[in-house]
C-alpha cells in the first residue's frame, strides 16, 4: 500500500499539468452581481442539486432558477414548494431535493453560518451526507475539508491500491496534503476531471497522465 505525501503531491502535479486549474465551484458571478445576491449561495444550492445526478442536469435546473430570479437562499425560501419542484426537475429526485433545499437553507440561515457550523452539525441536517457536508465547508465556507466522491475513490484504488471508507480516505488526503485551501479545491476538481476523461468505469489508459504511477496498468 502506498500513501505517502510525495505520491499524492505527484498525482496533484501531474493532473494540474494535464488539465490546468479548474476554478471550482462553478458559479455565475455576473448573475449574482446583477441580482445583488451572494454567489456562495449558488454553491450550496448546486451541492444539493448535484446529489445522484450529473452536473449537466444540475446546470439545467440552475438555469431555470436564474430565469425566475430565484437562485439565492431568499429565492428558494420564498417560492412555493410545488413551483420549486418544477423548476429543479431536470436535476432528478426533485420532490426530495426541493424539500432538502428548503430544509438545508432554513437550518443554515446564511453562508456565513457555515463558517461557524461544525461538520457534525451539518451532518445532522436531513439530506446532508459526508460528501455534501465537505463540499459546503470547502467551496462555500472556504474551510479545509477535503471532499471524497466516487471518482476519487476509484482513482485512489486504481493508482495507489488504496481502498477505504469515506472517513479513512478523507484522513489520507488531509494528513498528507499541505493545509492549502486552493490545493484542496483544485485537487478534488482535478480528480473529477480525470475520472471523466480517463479513469472511467471502463478506464481509458492510453495517454493517461497518471499512467506512470498507476498500479492497475498491466
N, C-alpha and C positions, 0 to 999 in steps of 0.2 A: 504493500500500500504506500502510495506517495502522497504527501500532503504538505510539503514544505512551502514556506513563504516564497522562496525563489521560483518554484514551479507555478504557483498562482500568478505571481507577477509576470512571469514569462508568458502565460496564457493571455493575460491582460494586454501586454505589449504587442503580441502577435495579432490579436483581434483589433486593437486600436490602429495598428499599422495597416491592416487589411481593409477596415471599414470606415475609419475616421470617427470623429466624435458624433454621437447620435443625438445629443442635446435633449435627452428625455427629462421630464414628461412632456409630450407634445400638447401645447395649448395655443389657442388663438389670442395672442396678446392684443392685436388690433381690435378685435371684437370687445374685449373687456375694457380697453381704453375708451372706446366709443360709448359703452354702456355704463362706465363708472363702476364696474364690478371687479372682484378680486380673481385673477387668473388661477390662483391656488385652489379656488373652489371648483374649477373645472377638473383639476387633478382628482379631487375627492369623488366627484360625480363620475368621472371616467373610470376610476378604480372599481366602483360598484358595478357599472355597466359592463365592464370587460370580464366579469366573472363568467366562466364557462362559455365564452364565445370568442370570435376573432375580433381584432381591432377594426377591421374593415366594417363589421356590423355596428360596432360602437360609434364609428365616425358618422354613420347614417343617423343614429339616434341623437348624437350631439348636434348634428346639423339641424334636425327637427327642433331641438330645444333652442338653438340660436335663432332660427327663423321666427320663433314665437317669443324671443327675448326672455327666455326662462333659464338660461344657462348660468345659474347662480344659486346660492343657498336660499335667498329670498324667493327666487322664482320657483324653485322646487317646492318650497313650503306653501306658497300661495296658490298653486294650481290644484285643481280638483284631482283626486286620485285616478279616476277613470280617464281623464284627459292625459294625465301623465303616462298612464299605461299605453295609451295610443301613440304618444309621441316617442316613447322609447321601445316600441315593439320590435324594430329592426335588431335590437341587441339580444333578443330572445329572453325567455323566462321573465317577461315583462310584468306579469302580475306580482311575482316575488320581488323583482328589482325595484318596482315603484314603491312598494312598502318599505323596502330596505333603505332606499334613498331618503325617504321621509324620516325613518327611524334614526339613521346614522346622523343626518344633518340636525335633526331635533335634539339628539343626545349630545353631539359635539358642540353645537351652538355657533362656533366660528372656527376658521382655520387656526387662528391664534390659540384656540382652546386645545388644539392638537399638540402645541408646543409644550404644554404642561401635563397633558394626559399621559398616563403610563401605558405601556403596551398591554398590560393586563386589563386595564380599564377598557381599552379599545376592543380587546377580545371578548369582553363581557357583553358587547353590543350585538344583538342578533343580526346575522348577516356578515359579520366581520370575522374572517379566519386569519390564520397566520400570514398568508401572502398579502392579503388586502391590508392588514394592520401595518405591515412593513412598508408597503407602497405609500400609505398615508404618512407614515413617520418620515420616510426618506424623501419623497418627492413633494409632499405638500407642506410638511413641517420642518424640512431641512435638518433632520436628525439622523445620526449614524445608526442605521438599522438595515442590515443587508437583506435584500429580497431574494428568496428562493422560489423558483417555479419549476414546472415540468421540464422546460428547456434546460435550465441549469442542472437539474438532477441528471438528465440524460448526458449532457456534456461531461460532467464530472465523473460519471460512472464509466463512460467510454474512454475518456482521455487519461484519467488518473486511476481508474479502477476502484473508485470510492463510492460506496452506497451508504445511505444513512437516512435517518428521519429528518424532518424539516429542521428541527432544532439542532441536530448534530451537524448538518451541512451549514446552517447559519453560523454556528460557532466556528466551524472550519474556516470560513471566509473572514469572519470578524477577528479571529485570533491571529490570522496571518497577513492581513492587509493593513497598510498604514491607515490611521484614523483620518481619512481624507474624504470629505463629503462628495466632491466631484468624481473621485475614483469609484466610490460606491455606486453613484448614479450611472456612470458610464459603463462600468463593468456589467451590471445587470442588463443594461440595454444592449451591449455588445454580445452578450451570451444569447439573448433572444434573436438578434440579427443573424448570428452564426447558425443557430438551430434552424432558422427558416431557410438559409441558403445551402448549408452543407450537412449539418448534423440533424437531419430529418429522421423520422421513424425508420425509413429506409435510407441510410446515410449515403451521401454523395462524397466519396473520399478523394476523388481526383481533384487536385487543385486546392484541397482544404488547407487553410493556413495553420492548422494545428496538427497536421499530419505527422510532423517530425516528433511530436510529443505523445501521440495517441497510442495507448496500449492495445486498442482494438484493431489497428491496422495490421493485416496479415502480410 
